[in-house]
């Protein structure tokens, strides 16, 4: 659609060529594909992508199309993006899952995340 493509490429005058990033999630018959993309006039550019076919390397070998696999694939895509832009040491993630509320302070704002323990 021309109007949707125009809205993806157009941006405010004060942005100075900074792209609009978007997370694209595709469910196929056998896998989940996550991509982080941005639009240009001549086409889309993909920053990073992850597929649920890669999850057996990390211990998830069955159910590669359900919501849990979609969450894990999105998390893998986000970790790859952080590694690509050099922020993976700043946002290390949670090594041991204990079900406690995790807070992150950026500047004067504190963000709270509630983690669920599935044991």
Secondary structure, 3 states (H helix, E strand, C coil): CHHHHHHHHCCCCCCCCCCCEEEEEEECCCCEEEEEEEEECCEEEEEEEEEHHHHHHHCCCCCCCCHHHHHHHHHHHHHHHHHHHCCCCCCCCCCCCCCCEEEEEECCEEEEEECCCCC
